[in-house]
Amino acid sequence: MKYKQTKGNEIEGHLDIIISHNEDENDGEIIKWDEVVIHGNPEGLKSLAKLLIEIAELNQEKVEDKYLPAGAREHYHLRPGIELSKSSIEVIVGRLDAKGTSDFYKSYIPKDKI
């Protein structure tokens, strides 16, 4: 897979990514939580899936350091009004593992041991 140096306008179709704020009452206690909501038409969802697969399959080790230095992680910015709907929030999708070390960032907490 060839490395894509120019990034932007990756999403075709319609894609909306928002944060939904929710609350519920449980035994008199109000519980609040946020959810990330991703909605799109078929073309928009397929386009997002294609981008995620592209990021996952990229061999970061083969990317020239001038484009992705050691310790960096491949990522894309999805921006409201450009890749996403105007009602969306800006979203960054990217790799968890760093080039050269495969380390995850320190704030990452795994769901459980693999």
N, C-alpha and C positions, 0 to 999 in steps of 0.2 A: 504494500500500500504506500503510495506516494504521500509525503507530508504536505499538508495544505498550509502554505505560508500566509495567505490572505484569508482573513476570517470575517464573516459577516453575511447576513442574508441567507443563512443555512436552512431556515424553515420556510417551506412552501405551504400553501393552504392557510388555514386559520388555527391558531393555538392561543389559548388563554391560560395563564398561570397566576393564581391569586392566593392570598391567605384568607381563609375563612375563620372568623372569630365566633366561637360557640360558647354557650353556657347552659347548664342544666341544674335543676334543683334536686338534691338528694337528701332526704331526711332533714330539710330545712337549711342544708348547707349548699351554697352555690358553688358549683365546680365550673371553672373556665378552662378552655383549651383552644388551641389554634390548629388548623389543618391546612396543608398545602393542597390546593385543588388544581388539577390539570385537566382541561377540557379542550377538545379540538375536533375539527371535522376529520374524515378519514385521511385526507391528504396531509393535514397538519400533524396528526398523530403518527402517520407513517414517516414523515419527514423527521420528527423528533426521534423516532426509533432508529432511523438510518444514522442520525448524528451520534446517538449513544453507541451504536455498534462500531461506528468509525473510531470513536474515542477508545472503546474497549479493545479493539483489534490493533491499534497503533503500537508499533514497537518503538517505544520512546528512546531506547538505546541507540537506534539508528538515525535519529533526528540530529542534525548538526547543532552543535552547542550554541551557535549564533542565533538559532531559532528557539531552542529549548535547552537551557544550560543544565548541567548536572545539579540535582537537588530540586529542580522545578517539576511541575506536573502539568500535563496537557489539559487545557480547559477552553471553554467557549463561553462568551457572554451572550445571553439572549436578552435583547433589549426591547422594552415597550415601544410600540410604534414602528419597529424595524423588523425584528424576527417574530415578535409577539404582538398580541393585540394592544391597543392603547390602554386597556383596562388592567393589563398585567403588571406584575412587579418585575424588576430586573432579576434574572436568574443566571447563576454560573453553574454549568455542568462540567465536570472534569474527573480526572483520575485521582484516586486516593494515594496511589504509590508514586514515589518520586523517582525521577530518572537517575540512574547510577547507584542508588541505594535500595530502592524498593520500599523505603520507610514510609509509614503513614505519618501524618502530622500528629503532634503531641496531644491535641484536644480530642482526637478520635477515640471513642469508646465502643468496642465491638459489641454486637448483640449477644454473643456468647462465644465460647472457645470452639474453634473448628478442629 
